[in-house]
């Protein structure tokens, strides 16, 4: 019983701390279909490893291979972040590592 109360207190404390955390320049808000938010976040933070992980997670759901998933997401009618396709969004966010990854794979 004591452990359960301690766990609830810890969760409440962490939740309160998370709501008052300061916003930094790297943080952003995603509006839209949240199942694809990881792609936009990976580009916004210039994180190739996170982008690859999102590609891997969507194999079988979007397309049969990572390369096909990437092609579908970067197509003219594919995923948009901030109104831009992934490649243009990577240029807009100065995400050079992700931009290099995306352009090398197409």
MOPAC internal coordinates of N, CA, C and O (Angstrom, degrees):
PM7 1SCF
backbone

  N    0.0000 0     0.00 0     0.00 0    0    0    0
  C    1.4570 1     0.00 0     0.00 0    1    0    0
  C    1.5275 1   110.06 1     0.00 0    2    1    0
  O    1.2310 1   120.32 1   137.21 1    3    2    1
  N    1.3293 1   117.00 1   -42.79 1    3    2    1
  C    1.4620 1   121.55 1  -179.60 1    5    3    2
  C    1.5215 1   110.61 1   -63.27 1    6    5    3
  O    1.2310 1   120.12 1   141.37 1    7    6    5
  N    1.3405 1   117.37 1   -38.63 1    7    6    5
  C    1.4562 1   121.87 1  -179.72 1    9    7    6
  C    1.5171 1   110.65 1   -65.69 1   10    9    7
  O    1.2310 1   120.45 1   141.49 1   11   10    9
  N    1.3259 1   116.75 1   -38.51 1   11   10    9
  C    1.4576 1   121.53 1   179.78 1   13   11   10
  C    1.5287 1   110.43 1   -64.37 1   14   13   11
  O    1.2310 1   120.06 1   137.45 1   15   14   13
  N    1.3219 1   117.49 1   -42.55 1   15   14   13
  C    1.4684 1   121.94 1   178.78 1   17   15   14
  C    1.5256 1   110.17 1   -66.11 1   18   17   15
  O    1.2310 1   120.34 1   140.12 1   19   18   17
  N    1.3230 1   116.95 1   -39.88 1   19   18   17
  C    1.4653 1   121.44 1   178.75 1   21   19   18
  C    1.5196 1   110.47 1   -65.32 1   22   21   19
  O    1.2310 1   119.77 1   139.36 1   23   22   21
  N    1.2966 1   118.04 1   -40.64 1   23   22   21
  C    1.4618 1   122.44 1   178.27 1   25   23   22
  C    1.5248 1   110.74 1   -63.62 1   26   25   23
  O    1.2310 1   120.17 1   135.46 1   27   26   25
  N    1.3376 1   117.28 1   -44.54 1   27   26   25
  C    1.4640 1   120.85 1   178.20 1   29   27   26
  C    1.5187 1   111.05 1   -62.08 1   30   29   27
  O    1.2310 1   120.05 1   139.08 1   31   30   29
  N    1.3188 1   117.50 1   -40.92 1   31   30   29
  C    1.4615 1   121.32 1   178.90 1   33   31   30
  C    1.5209 1   110.60 1   -64.81 1   34   33   31
  O    1.2310 1   120.10 1   137.05 1   35   34   33
  N    1.3154 1   117.41 1   -42.95 1   35   34   33
  C    1.4497 1   121.72 1   179.31 1   37   35   34
  C    1.5297 1   110.76 1   -63.33 1   38   37   35
  O    1.2310 1   120.22 1   136.53 1   39   38   37
  N    1.3124 1   117.18 1   -43.47 1   39   38   37
  C    1.4659 1   121.35 1   178.62 1   41   39   38
  C    1.5286 1   110.46 1   -62.97 1   42   41   39
  O    1.2310 1   120.11 1   136.09 1   43   42   41
  N    1.3232 1   117.40 1   -43.91 1   43   42   41
  C    1.4606 1   120.76 1   179.30 1   45   43   42
  C    1.5209 1   111.23 1   -63.15 1   46   45   43
  O    1.2310 1   120.08 1   139.81 1   47   46   45
  N    1.3389 1   117.46 1   -40.19 1   47   46   45
  C    1.4569 1   121.63 1   178.81 1   49   47   46
  C    1.5171 1   111.33 1   -65.16 1   50   49   47
  O    1.2310 1   120.13 1   135.68 1   51   50   49
  N    1.3299 1   117.37 1   -44.32 1   51   50   49
  C    1.4568 1   120.96 1   179.30 1   53   51   50
  C    1.5248 1   110.88 1   -65.70 1   54   53   51
  O    1.2310 1   120.18 1   141.23 1   55   54   53
  N    1.3129 1   117.26 1   -38.77 1   55   54   53
  C    1.4614 1   120.69 1   178.85 1   57   55   54
  C    1.5218 1   110.60 1   -64.53 1   58   57   55
  O    1.2310 1   120.27 1   138.17 1   59   58   57
  N    1.3212 1   117.08 1   -41.83 1   59   58   57
  C    1.4624 1   120.38 1   178.22 1   61   59   58
  C    1.5211 1   111.02 1   -65.31 1   62   61   59
  O    1.2310 1   120.16 1   139.59 1   63   62   61
  N    1.3069 1   117.30 1   -40.41 1   63   62   61
  C    1.4632 1   120.86 1   178.89 1   65   63   62
  C    1.5258 1   111.07 1   -65.29 1   66   65   63
  O    1.2310 1   120.36 1   143.86 1   67   66   65
  N    1.3114 1   116.92 1   -36.14 1   67   66   65
  C    1.4631 1   120.46 1  -179.35 1   69   67   66
  C    1.5250 1   111.19 1   -68.86 1   70   69   67
  O    1.2310 1   119.75 1   147.38 1   71   70   69
  N    1.3047 1   118.09 1   -32.62 1   71   70   69
  C    1.4586 1   119.58 1  -177.44 1   73   71   70
  C    1.5190 1   112.75 1   -77.33 1   74   73   71
  O    1.2310 1   119.61 1   159.86 1   75   74   73
  N    1.3173 1   118.35 1   -20.14 1   75   74   73
  C    1.4607 1   119.69 1  -179.39 1   77   75   74
  C    1.5231 1   113.00 1  -107.02 1   78   77   75
  O    1.2310 1   120.24 1  -171.56 1   79   78   77
  N    1.3239 1   117.15 1     8.44 1   79   78   77
  C    1.4586 1   120.77 1   179.52 1   81   79   78
  C    1.5230 1   109.78 1   -64.50 1   82   81   79
  O    1.2310 1   119.80 1   -40.87 1   83   82   81
  N    1.3443 1   117.99 1   139.13 1   83   82   81
  C    1.4656 1   120.27 1  -179.76 1   85   83   82
  C    1.5294 1   111.32 1   -68.77 1   86   85   83
  O    1.2310 1   120.60 1   -29.18 1   87   86   85
  N    1.3122 1   116.45 1   150.82 1   87   86   85
  C    1.4558 1   121.96 1   178.84 1   89   87   86
  C    1.5180 1   108.38 1   -90.04 1   90   89   87
  O    1.2310 1   121.04 1   -51.58 1   91   90   89
  N    1.3209 1   115.62 1   128.42 1   91   90   89
  C    1.4598 1   119.82 1   178.45 1   93   91   90
  C    1.5140 1   109.61 1  -101.48 1   94   93   91
  O    1.2310 1   120.45 1    -7.19 1   95   94   93
  N    1.3238 1   116.74 1   172.81 1   95   94   93
  C    1.4597 1   121.96 1  -178.08 1   97   95   94
  C    1.5250 1   112.41 1   -64.54 1   98   97   95
  O    1.2310 1   119.67 1   154.41 1   99   98   97
  N    1.3338 1   118.24 1   -25.59 1   99   98   97
  C    1.4665 1   121.72 1  -177.87 1  101   99   98
  C    1.5210 1   113.35 1   -82.06 1  102  101   99
  O    1.2310 1   119.47 1   164.54 1  103  102  101
  N    1.3311 1   118.62 1   -15.46 1  103  102  101
  C    1.4545 1   120.90 1  -177.85 1  105  103  102
  C    1.5186 1   110.53 1   -79.94 1  106  105  103
  O    1.2310 1   120.63 1   -27.33 1  107  106  105
  N    1.3141 1   116.40 1   152.67 1  107  106  105
  C    1.4457 1   121.85 1   179.68 1  109  107  106
  C    1.5107 1   108.95 1  -152.14 1  110  109  107
  O    1.2310 1   120.74 1   -10.79 1  111  110  109
  N    1.3066 1   116.20 1   169.21 1  111  110  109
  C    1.4579 1   121.77 1   179.94 1  113  111  110
  C    1.5218 1   108.41 1  -115.39 1  114  113  111
  O    1.2310 1   120.41 1   -47.87 1  115  114  113
  N    1.3221 1   116.81 1   132.13 1  115  114  113
  C    1.4591 1   121.91 1   178.79 1  117  115  114
  C    1.5047 1   109.13 1   -99.06 1  118  117  115
  O    1.2310 1   120.65 1   -50.71 1  119  118  117
  N    1.3273 1   116.37 1   129.29 1  119  118  117
  C    1.4586 1   121.79 1   176.49 1  121  119  118
  C    1.5162 1   106.59 1  -122.74 1  122  121  119
  O    1.2310 1   120.12 1   -55.51 1  123  122  121
  N    1.2973 1   117.38 1   124.49 1  123  122  121
  C    1.4575 1   120.96 1   179.78 1  125  123  122
  C    1.5116 1   110.59 1   138.72 1  126  125  123
  O    1.2310 1   121.00 1    24.84 1  127  126  125
  N    1.3263 1   115.70 1  -155.16 1  127  126  125
  C    1.4559 1   122.48 1  -178.74 1  129  127  126
  C    1.5273 1   108.69 1   -73.66 1  130  129  127
  O    1.2310 1   120.22 1   -73.67 1  131  130  129
  N    1.3092 1   117.18 1   106.33 1  131  130  129
  C    1.4612 1   121.29 1  -171.59 1  133  131  130
  C    1.5249 1   114.29 1   -67.87 1  134  133  131
  O    1.2310 1   119.38 1   166.15 1  135  134  133
  N    1.3262 1   118.80 1   -13.85 1  135  134  133
  C    1.4639 1   118.53 1   178.48 1  137  135  134
  C    1.5224 1   110.96 1   -68.79 1  138  137  135
  O    1.2310 1   119.82 1   163.73 1  139  138  137
  N    1.3318 1   117.95 1   -16.27 1  139  138  137
  C    1.4561 1   121.68 1   178.21 1  141  139  138
  C    1.5251 1   112.67 1  -108.35 1  142  141  139
  O    1.2310 1   119.78 1  -175.57 1  143  142  141
  N    1.3078 1   118.02 1     4.43 1  143  142  141
  C    1.4613 1   122.01 1  -177.82 1  145  143  142
  C    1.5156 1   112.16 1   -59.95 1  146  145  143
  O    1.2310 1   119.81 1   148.66 1  147  146  145
  N    1.3175 1   117.97 1   -31.34 1  147  146  145
  C    1.4641 1   121.31 1  -179.13 1  149  147  146
  C    1.5136 1   112.93 1   -61.25 1  150  149  147
  O    1.2310 1   120.28 1   146.95 1  151  150  149
  N    1.3321 1   117.07 1   -33.05 1  151  150  149
  C    1.4595 1   119.92 1   178.10 1  153  151  150
  C    1.5224 1   110.55 1   -66.56 1  154  153  151
  O    1.2310 1   120.38 1   133.48 1  155  154  153
  N    1.3152 1   116.88 1   -46.52 1  155  154  153
  C    1.4615 1   120.70 1   179.88 1  157  155  154
  C    1.5292 1   110.74 1   -65.07 1  158  157  155
  O    1.2310 1   120.54 1   140.11 1  159  158  157
  N    1.3193 1   116.57 1   -39.89 1  159  158  157
  C    1.4551 1   119.83 1   179.43 1  161  159  158
  C    1.5251 1   110.88 1   -65.62 1  162  161  159
  O    1.2310 1   120.24 1   140.25 1  163  162  161
  N    1.3255 1   117.14 1   -39.75 1  163  162  161
  C    1.4662 1   120.59 1   178.92 1  165  163  162
  C    1.5189 1   110.87 1   -62.54 1  166  165  163
  O    1.2310 1   120.35 1   139.67 1  167  166  165
  N    1.3329 1   116.94 1   -40.33 1  167  166  165
  C    1.4621 1   120.31 1   178.28 1  169  167  166
  C    1.5216 1   109.81 1   -69.86 1  170  169  167
  O    1.2310 1   120.19 1   134.58 1  171  170  169
  N    1.3232 1   117.24 1   -45.42 1  171  170  169
  C    1.4649 1   121.28 1  -177.56 1  173  171  170
  C    1.5237 1   112.13 1   -61.45 1  174  173  171
  O    1.2310 1   120.37 1   149.23 1  175  174  173
  N    1.3212 1   116.90 1   -30.77 1  175  174  173
  C    1.4688 1   120.65 1  -179.39 1  177  175  174
  C    1.5233 1   112.40 1  -100.64 1  178  177  175
  O    1.2310 1   120.29 1  -175.84 1  179  178  177
  N    1.3403 1   117.05 1     4.16 1  179  178  177
  C    1.4686 1   123.71 1   179.69 1  181  179  178
  C    1.5258 1   111.14 1    53.88 1  182  181  179
  O    1.2310 1   121.22 1  -129.56 1  183  182  181
  N    1.3235 1   115.27 1    50.44 1  183  182  181
  C    1.4619 1   122.17 1  -175.85 1  185  183  182
  C    1.5316 1   110.29 1  -115.78 1  186  185  183
  O    1.2310 1   120.75 1   -84.04 1  187  186  185
  N    1.3374 1   116.18 1    95.96 1  187  186  185
  C    1.4618 1   121.70 1  -178.62 1  189  187  186
  C    1.5189 1   111.03 1   -63.81 1  190  189  187
  O    1.2310 1   120.19 1   141.99 1  191  190  189
  N    1.3143 1   117.23 1   -38.01 1  191  190  189
  C    1.4688 1   120.66 1  -179.50 1  193  191  190
  C    1.5315 1   110.90 1   -61.99 1  194  193  191
  O    1.2310 1   120.04 1   137.89 1  195  194  193
  N    1.3134 1   117.53 1   -42.11 1  195  194  193
  C    1.4690 1   121.10 1   177.70 1  197  195  194
  C    1.5203 1   110.65 1   -67.20 1  198  197  195
  O    1.2310 1   120.14 1   142.50 1  199  198  197
  N    1.3245 1   117.34 1   -37.50 1  199  198  197
  C    1.4627 1   120.65 1   177.83 1  201  199  198
  C    1.5224 1   110.56 1   -63.27 1  202  201  199
  O    1.2310 1   120.64 1   134.87 1  203  202  201
  N    1.3220 1   116.39 1   -45.13 1  203  202  201
  C    1.4666 1   120.51 1   178.91 1  205  203  202
  C    1.5266 1   111.12 1   -63.25 1  206  205  203
  O    1.2310 1   120.28 1   141.00 1  207  206  205
  N    1.3198 1   117.07 1   -39.00 1  207  206  205
  C    1.4696 1   120.84 1   178.17 1  209  207  206
  C    1.5253 1   110.42 1   -62.96 1  210  209  207
  O    1.2310 1   120.29 1   139.10 1  211  210  209
  N    1.3285 1   117.04 1   -40.90 1  211  210  209
  C    1.4628 1   120.28 1   177.82 1  213  211  210
  C    1.5224 1   111.28 1   -67.29 1  214  213  211
  O    1.2310 1   120.12 1   141.85 1  215  214  213
  N    1.3139 1   117.37 1   -38.15 1  215  214  213
  C    1.4575 1   120.39 1   175.80 1  217  215  214
  C    1.5244 1   109.98 1   -60.17 1  218  217  215
  O    1.2310 1   121.02 1   132.75 1  219  218  217
  N    1.3142 1   115.66 1   -47.25 1  219  218  217
  C    1.4605 1   121.53 1  -179.07 1  221  219  218
  C    1.5278 1   111.68 1   -60.85 1  222  221  219
  O    1.2310 1   120.29 1   136.93 1  223  222  221
  N    1.3277 1   117.06 1   -43.07 1  223  222  221
  C    1.4651 1   121.24 1  -179.34 1  225  223  222
  C    1.5225 1   112.79 1   -64.80 1  226  225  223
  O    1.2310 1   120.11 1   155.07 1  227  226  225
  N    1.3276 1   117.39 1   -24.93 1  227  226  225
  C    1.4563 1   120.29 1  -176.20 1  229  227  226
  C    1.5194 1   114.03 1   -97.81 1  230  229  227
  O    1.2310 1   120.16 1  -176.92 1  231  230  229
  N    1.3456 1   117.29 1     3.08 1  231  230  229
  C    1.4611 1   120.28 1   174.09 1  233  231  230
  C    1.5251 1   106.84 1   -66.86 1  234  233  231
  O    1.2310 1   120.83 1   -48.78 1  235  234  233
  N    1.3231 1   116.03 1   131.22 1  235  234  233
  C    1.4580 1   121.34 1  -177.62 1  237  235  234
  C    1.5062 1   112.92 1    93.59 1  238  237  235
  O    1.2310 1   119.98 1   154.13 1  239  238  237
  N    1.3119 1   117.65 1   -25.87 1  239  238  237
  C    1.4618 1   120.72 1   178.00 1  241  239  238
  C    1.5261 1   110.70 1   -94.97 1  242  241  239
  O    1.2310 1   120.66 1   138.58 1  243  242  241
  N    1.3353 1   116.35 1   -41.42 1  243  242  241
  C    1.4697 1   120.70 1   179.84 1  245  243  242
  C    1.5239 1   110.55 1  -101.97 1  246  245  243
  O    1.2310 1   120.65 1   136.39 1  247  246  245
  N    1.3212 1   116.36 1   -43.61 1  247  246  245
  C    1.4619 1   121.85 1  -178.73 1  249  247  246
  C    1.5248 1   108.70 1  -155.47 1  250  249  247
  O    1.2310 1   120.92 1    -3.53 1  251  250  249
  N    1.3434 1   115.84 1   176.47 1  251  250  249
  C    1.4648 1   120.79 1  -172.90 1  253  251  250
  C    1.5257 1   113.90 1   -82.17 1  254  253  251
  O    1.2310 1   119.65 1   155.85 1  255  254  253
  N    1.3322 1   118.27 1   -24.15 1  255  254  253
  C    1.4656 1   120.76 1  -179.08 1  257  255  254
  C    1.5259 1   109.66 1  -133.85 1  258  257  255
  O    1.2310 1   120.76 1   -16.10 1  259  258  257
  N    1.3304 1   116.14 1   163.90 1  259  258  257
  C    1.4678 1   120.23 1   177.33 1  261  259  258
  C    1.5218 1   111.18 1   -60.31 1  262  261  259
  O    1.2310 1   120.39 1   139.04 1  263  262  261
  N    1.3287 1   116.86 1   -40.96 1  263  262  261
  C    1.4609 1   120.81 1  -179.41 1  265  263  262
  C    1.5292 1   110.75 1   -62.46 1  266  265  263
  O    1.2310 1   120.30 1   139.23 1  267  266  265
  N    1.3335 1   117.04 1   -40.77 1  267  266  265
  C    1.4637 1   120.70 1   178.39 1  269  267  266
  C    1.5252 1   111.35 1   -68.53 1  270  269  267
  O    1.2310 1   120.25 1   141.38 1  271  270  269
  N    1.3207 1   117.13 1   -38.62 1  271  270  269
  C    1.4646 1   120.75 1   175.78 1  273  271  270
  C    1.5191 1   108.84 1   -59.45 1  274  273  271
  O    1.2310 1   120.26 1   133.43 1  275  274  273
  N    1.3193 1   117.11 1   -46.57 1  275  274  273
  C    1.4573 1   121.77 1  -179.44 1  277  275  274
  C    1.5264 1   111.03 1   -61.91 1  278  277  275
  O    1.2310 1   120.31 1   136.86 1  279  278  277
  N    1.3169 1   117.01 1   -43.14 1  279  278  277
  C    1.4698 1   120.52 1   179.07 1  281  279  278
  C    1.5320 1   111.49 1   -62.36 1  282  281  279
  O    1.2310 1   120.57 1   138.65 1  283  282  281
  N    1.3197 1   116.52 1   -41.35 1  283  282  281
  C    1.4646 1   119.51 1  -179.83 1  285  283  282
  C    1.5283 1   111.11 1   -67.78 1  286  285  283
  O    1.2310 1   120.28 1   141.18 1  287  286  285
  N    1.3199 1   117.06 1   -38.82 1  287  286  285
  C    1.4639 1   120.14 1  -178.89 1  289  287  286
  C    1.5166 1   112.24 1   -70.77 1  290  289  287
  O    1.2310 1   120.02 1   146.67 1  291  290  289
  N    1.3344 1   117.58 1   -33.33 1  291  290  289
  C    1.4585 1   120.99 1  -177.54 1  293  291  290
  C    1.5268 1   112.74 1   -93.26 1  294  293  291
  O    1.2310 1   119.49 1  -179.36 1  295  294  293
  N    1.3132 1   118.58 1     0.64 1  295  294  293
  C    1.4683 1   121.90 1   177.89 1  297  295  294
  C    1.5297 1   109.59 1   -64.15 1  298  297  295
  O    1.2310 1   120.96 1   -17.27 1  299  298  297
  N    1.3274 1   115.76 1   162.73 1  299  298  297
  C    1.4674 1   121.00 1  -179.51 1  301  299  298
  C    1.5291 1   112.42 1   -55.07 1  302  301  299
  O    1.2310 1   120.43 1   143.33 1  303  302  301
  N    1.3216 1   116.78 1   -36.67 1  303  302  301
  C    1.4622 1   120.50 1   179.79 1  305  303  302
  C    1.5236 1   111.64 1  -103.40 1  306  305  303
  O    1.2310 1   120.47 1  -158.13 1  307  306  305
  N    1.3357 1   116.71 1    21.87 1  307  306  305
  C    1.4622 1   121.81 1  -178.41 1  309  307  306
  C    1.5169 1   112.78 1   -86.10 1  310  309  307
  O    1.2310 1   121.03 1    24.18 1  311  310  309
  N    1.2936 1   115.63 1  -155.82 1  311  310  309
  C    1.4592 1   123.68 1  -177.13 1  313  311  310
  C    1.5252 1   111.43 1   -63.21 1  314  313  311
  O    1.2310 1   120.68 1   -41.69 1  315  314  313
  N    1.3259 1   116.30 1   138.31 1  315  314  313
  C    1.4599 1   120.64 1   174.09 1  317  315  314
  C    1.5174 1   109.56 1  -122.43 1  318  317  315
  O    1.2310 1   121.40 1   -35.65 1  319  318  317
  N    1.3055 1   114.92 1   144.35 1  319  318  317
  C    1.4601 1   122.81 1   175.24 1  321  319  318
  C    1.5257 1   106.23 1  -124.87 1  322  321  319
  O    1.2310 1   120.59 1   -57.60 1  323  322  321
  N    1.3006 1   116.48 1   122.40 1  323  322  321
  C    1.4547 1   121.39 1  -178.27 1  325  323  322
  C    1.5345 1   110.88 1    57.28 1  326  325  323
  O    1.2310 1   120.70 1  -146.01 1  327  326  325
  N    1.3378 1   116.27 1    33.99 1  327  326  325
  C    1.4468 1   121.78 1   178.93 1  329  327  326
  C    1.5181 1   115.32 1    79.98 1  330  329  327
  O    1.2310 1   119.75 1  -176.81 1  331  330  329
  N    1.3209 1   118.08 1     3.19 1  331  330  329
  C    1.4584 1   123.32 1  -178.34 1  333  331  330
  C    1.5200 1   110.11 1  -117.67 1  334  333  331
  O    1.2310 1   120.28 1   -28.36 1  335  334  333
  N    1.3453 1   117.07 1   151.64 1  335  334  333
  C    1.4596 1   118.46 1   172.96 1  337  335  334
  C    1.5286 1   108.45 1   -69.98 1  338  337  335
  O    1.2310 1   119.97 1    -9.75 1  339  338  337
  N    1.3130 1   117.66 1   170.25 1  339  338  337
  C    1.4670 1   120.77 1  -173.87 1  341  339  338
  C    1.5292 1   112.84 1   -59.37 1  342  341  339
  O    1.2310 1   120.00 1   141.44 1  343  342  341
  N    1.3270 1   117.61 1   -38.56 1  343  342  341
  C    1.4652 1   119.92 1  -177.90 1  345  343  342
  C    1.5202 1   110.41 1   -68.36 1  346  345  343
  O    1.2310 1   120.15 1   131.86 1  347  346  345
  N    1.3222 1   117.32 1   -48.14 1  347  346  345
  C    1.4660 1   119.85 1   178.70 1  349  347  346
  C    1.5210 1   111.65 1   -64.82 1  350  349  347
  O    1.2310 1   120.35 1   143.87 1  351  350  349
  N    1.3311 1   116.94 1   -36.13 1  351  350  349
  C    1.4575 1   120.68 1   177.95 1  353  351  350
  C    1.5264 1   110.89 1   -65.00 1  354  353  351
  O    1.2310 1   120.52 1   143.34 1  355  354  353
  N    1.3336 1   116.60 1   -36.66 1  355  354  353
  C    1.4682 1   119.09 1   178.20 1  357  355  354
  C    1.5310 1   110.86 1   -66.42 1  358  357  355
  O    1.2310 1   120.29 1   144.78 1  359  358  357
  N    1.3243 1   117.05 1   -35.22 1  359  358  357
  C    1.4749 1   120.33 1   176.04 1  361  359  358
  C    1.5206 1   109.56 1   -67.83 1  362  361  359
  O    1.2310 1   120.66 1   134.89 1  363  362  361
  N    1.3270 1   116.34 1   -45.11 1  363  362  361
  C    1.4592 1   122.09 1   179.89 1  365  363  362
  C    1.5278 1   111.96 1   -58.77 1  366  365  363
  O    1.2310 1   120.44 1   141.86 1  367  366  365
  N    1.3328 1   116.76 1   -38.14 1  367  366  365
  C    1.4719 1   121.36 1  -177.69 1  369  367  366
  C    1.5338 1   113.15 1   -92.22 1  370  369  367
  O    1.2310 1   119.87 1  -173.94 1  371  370  369
  N    1.3285 1   117.85 1     6.06 1  371  370  369
  C    1.4712 1   122.48 1  -177.40 1  373  371  370
  C    1.5243 1   111.21 1    55.45 1  374  373  371
  O    1.2310 1   120.73 1  -139.33 1  375  374  373
  N    1.3090 1   116.21 1    40.67 1  375  374  373
  C    1.4631 1   122.43 1   179.43 1  377  375  374
  C    1.5266 1   108.53 1   -93.81 1  378  377  375
  O    1.2310 1   120.66 1  -103.99 1  379  378  377
  N    1.3146 1   116.34 1    76.01 1  379  378  377
  C    1.4677 1   121.28 1  -172.34 1  381  379  378
  C    1.5253 1   113.02 1   -65.78 1  382  381  379
  O    1.2310 1   119.61 1   141.77 1  383  382  381
  N    1.3175 1   118.36 1   -38.23 1  383  382  381
  C    1.4694 1   120.48 1  -179.47 1  385  383  382
  C    1.5323 1   110.47 1   -65.54 1  386  385  383
  O    1.2310 1   120.46 1   135.38 1  387  386  385
  N    1.3161 1   116.73 1   -44.62 1  387  386  385
  C    1.4604 1   120.64 1   178.74 1  389  387  386
  C    1.5219 1   110.27 1   -68.07 1  390  389  387
  O    1.2310 1   120.24 1   139.28 1  391  390  389
  N    1.3218 1   117.15 1   -40.72 1  391  390  389
  C    1.4719 1   120.79 1   178.84 1  393  391  390
  C    1.5289 1   109.93 1   -59.87 1  394  393  391
  O    1.2310 1   120.39 1   134.46 1  395  394  393
  N    1.3226 1   116.87 1   -45.54 1  395  394  393
  C    1.4733 1   120.62 1   178.54 1  397  395  394
  C    1.5331 1   110.57 1   -61.25 1  398  397  395
  O    1.2310 1   120.43 1   137.53 1  399  398  397
  N    1.3218 1   116.79 1   -42.47 1  399  398  397
  C    1.4635 1   121.13 1   178.49 1  401  399  398
  C    1.5230 1   110.64 1   -61.79 1  402  401  399
  O    1.2310 1   120.31 1   132.18 1  403  402  401
  N    1.3257 1   117.01 1   -47.82 1  403  402  401
  C    1.4595 1   120.92 1  -177.49 1  405  403  402
  C    1.5315 1   112.13 1   -63.93 1  406  405  403
  O    1.2310 1   120.35 1   133.66 1  407  406  405
  N    1.3102 1   116.94 1   -46.34 1  407  406  405
  C    1.4629 1   119.97 1  -176.92 1  409  407  406
  C    1.5320 1   111.89 1   -71.58 1  410  409  407
  O    1.2310 1   119.81 1   150.94 1  411  410  409
  N    1.3093 1   117.97 1   -29.06 1  411  410  409
  C    1.4717 1   120.65 1   178.70 1  413  411  410
  C    1.5232 1   111.12 1   -72.76 1  414  413  411
  O    1.2310 1   119.91 1   154.88 1  415  414  413
  N    1.3174 1   117.79 1   -25.12 1  415  414  413
  C    1.4609 1   121.68 1  -175.57 1  417  415  414
  C    1.5226 1   113.65 1   -91.20 1  418  417  415
  O    1.2310 1   119.85 1   171.77 1  419  418  417
  N    1.3044 1   117.90 1    -8.23 1  419  418  417
  C    1.4786 1   119.63 1  -176.45 1  421  419  418
  C    1.4971 1   112.90 1   -95.33 1  422  421  419
  O    1.2310 1   120.10 1   180.00 1  423  422  421

